[in-house]
Amino acid sequence: MVVTEPRPTAAEPDRLRYLRSYLLMRATVGAIGVALPVGLAIGDLVLSGSNPLGRGSLSAYYYSGARDLFVGTLCAVAVFLVTYKVAETNLDNTLSLVAGAAALGVAVFPTARPDPLAVALTPLQQRLGETTVQTVHYLSAAVFIGTLGILCYYFGVREGARPRRASARRSPRFWRTFHWGCAGVIAASVGLFGVSTLAGGPDDALLVTEVASVWAFGASWLMKGLELDILRGTERGRAVTVGTRSA
């Protein structure tokens, strides 16, 4: 069951201030997701002088000059996902907690070294074993991408259930389709990667899958947060009570 609550109006200034902060954080996380692949490629080029598209996956940038950007960004996203609905008890909160924990796992447990002869083991790899650390990394990455796709889907469910605001440029139906489209991109990317792996596809299939998934997640969260009439304080519509809708 998904409960769609009415947006606060100008007559509720305290709720509006909290909602603006909430939406701005969502938009920021979405922007981070959109910018991450580009930032990693540019950082690797500038700091390492490497081919910006020469990595087999986003996780491989852990062993590049952009390592700090990769780890720092994932940790920031993890903290947001864990905390932004922590006071609620619902499916959204559960999915966000799982996604945040998985993002932290991707950051802390690195993928396998691209060149074992040239790259030393990390202390964690020395303690647990490189194979164990790599397994945790892959499982975390799979859970992270999967839960992000589900979250995008439920964004669409809720947005489609909202009444249209007088100041809104797009209809609830449009936003439902948009978020479901982002979820579909994530699902299709994962599916195509599976097919490519079974068929012995190109080496960069994982990179393409990860970039497409991260961009879809980023676009969904960025646009979810950019409710400009509320962020600018121009929402003047009357709050409408919406009942419980089934997912």
DAURLIN-V42761 format. One record per pair of residues at least 4 apart in sequence whose ideal C-beta (glycine too) atoms are under 8 Angstrom apart, sorted by sequence separation. I is the first residue (numbers start at 1). J is the second residue. If there is no record, write none. Layout:
i: <I;I>
j: <J;J>
This chain:
i: <8;12;13;14;15;16;17;18;19;20;21;22;23;24;25;26;27;28;29;30;31;32;35;36;37;38;39;40;41;42;43;44;45;50;56;60;63;66;67;68;69;70;71;72;73;74;75;76;77;78;79;80;82;88;89;90;91;92;93;94;95;96;97;98;99;100;101;102;103;104;105;115;121;122;123;124;125;128;129;130;131;132;133;134;135;136;137;138;139;140;141;142;143;144;145;146;147;148;149;150;151;152;153;154;155;156;157;158;164;170;171;172;173;174;175;176;177;178;179;180;181;182;183;184;185;186;187;188;189;190;191;192;193;194;195;197;201;204;205;206;207;208;209;210;211;212;213;214;215;216;217;218;219;220;221;222;227;228;230;45;55;61;62;85;88;114;121;125;128;170;196;226;229;230;10;44;45;55;61;64;113;195;196;228;229;8;9;45;85;86;164;8;44;61;62;85;113;125;164;197;55;61;62;121;124;163;196;42;162;8;41;44;59;85;86;122;161;7;41;58;84;110;160;193;159;160;192;193;50;82;110;40;50;81;82;109;110;160;193;48;81;108;159;160;193;44;47;48;83;113;159;192;40;43;47;48;81;82;112;46;47;81;82;156;157;189;190;44;80;155;156;159;189;37;40;43;44;79;156;36;43;44;78;81;112;156;43;77;78;110;111;156;189;190;40;109;110;155;156;189;41;78;109;40;43;77;78;111;153;186;39;109;110;111;152;153;156;185;186;189;75;109;152;185;40;74;75;78;39;40;74;152;153;185;186;105;106;109;152;185;186;74;75;105;74;150;183;39;105;106;149;152;182;105;106;182;71;104;36;70;103;149;182;183;102;105;106;148;149;182;101;102;105;32;102;103;145;149;179;102;178;32;33;99;146;32;98;99;102;145;178;179;59;63;29;62;99;175;62;98;99;63;29;59;60;63;29;59;95;99;57;60;25;95;96;63;95;26;56;25;92;95;168;22;92;167;91;149;152;165;145;148;152;155;159;149;167;145;149;152;167;141;148;151;155;167;165;166;167;166;165;163;59;163;162;161;59;161;3;157;2;157;154;56;60;56;57;58;56;57;53;56;59;2;55;58;57;58;4;53;2;7;2;58;91;4;6;4;7;2;37;37;37;36;37;34;33;34;33;36;35;33;34;33;34;32;33;30;31;30;33;34;29;30;33;30;30;31;29;30;30;27;30;26;27;30;26;29;27;28;26;27;26;27;25;23;24;23;23;23;23;24;23;20;19;20;20;16;16;16;7;7;10;10;9;10;9;12;7;9;9;7;9;8;7;6;6;6;6;5;4;3;4;2;3;1;2;1;2;1;2;1>
j: <12;16;17;18;19;20;21;22;23;24;25;26;27;28;29;30;31;32;33;34;35;36;39;40;41;42;43;44;45;46;47;48;49;54;60;64;67;70;71;72;73;74;75;76;77;78;79;80;81;82;83;84;86;92;93;94;95;96;97;98;99;100;101;102;103;104;105;106;107;108;109;119;125;126;127;128;129;132;133;134;135;136;137;138;139;140;141;142;143;144;145;146;147;148;149;150;151;152;153;154;155;156;157;158;159;160;161;162;168;174;175;176;177;178;179;180;181;182;183;184;185;186;187;188;189;190;191;192;193;194;195;196;197;198;199;201;205;208;209;210;211;212;213;214;215;216;217;218;219;220;221;222;223;224;225;226;231;232;234;50;60;66;67;90;93;119;126;130;133;175;201;231;234;235;16;50;51;61;67;70;119;201;202;234;235;15;16;52;92;93;171;16;52;69;70;93;121;133;172;205;64;70;71;130;133;172;205;52;172;19;52;55;70;96;97;133;172;19;53;70;96;122;172;205;172;173;205;206;64;96;124;55;65;96;97;124;125;175;208;64;97;124;175;176;209;61;64;65;100;130;176;209;58;61;65;66;99;100;130;65;66;100;101;175;176;208;209;64;100;175;176;179;209;58;61;64;65;100;177;58;65;66;100;103;134;178;66;100;101;133;134;179;212;213;64;133;134;179;180;213;66;103;134;66;69;103;104;137;179;212;66;136;137;138;179;180;183;212;213;216;103;137;180;213;69;103;104;107;69;70;104;182;183;215;216;136;137;140;183;216;217;106;107;137;107;183;216;73;139;140;183;186;216;140;141;217;107;140;73;107;140;186;219;220;140;143;144;186;187;220;140;141;144;73;143;144;186;190;220;144;220;76;77;143;190;77;143;144;147;190;223;224;106;110;77;110;147;223;111;147;148;113;80;110;111;114;81;111;147;151;111;114;80;150;151;119;151;84;114;84;151;154;229;84;154;229;154;213;216;229;210;213;217;220;224;216;234;213;217;220;235;210;217;220;224;236;235;236;237;237;237;240;137;242;242;242;141;245;90;245;91;247;247;203;207;204;206;207;206;207;204;207;210;154;207;210;210;211;158;207;157;162;158;214;247;161;163;162;165;161;210;211;214;214;215;214;214;215;215;218;218;217;218;218;219;218;219;217;218;218;221;222;218;219;222;220;221;222;221;222;223;221;224;221;222;225;222;225;224;225;224;225;225;226;225;224;225;225;226;227;230;231;231;230;230;231;233;230;233;235;227;230;233;235;235;236;236;239;235;237;238;237;239;239;239;239;240;241;242;242;242;244;245;244;245;244;245;245;246;246;247;247>
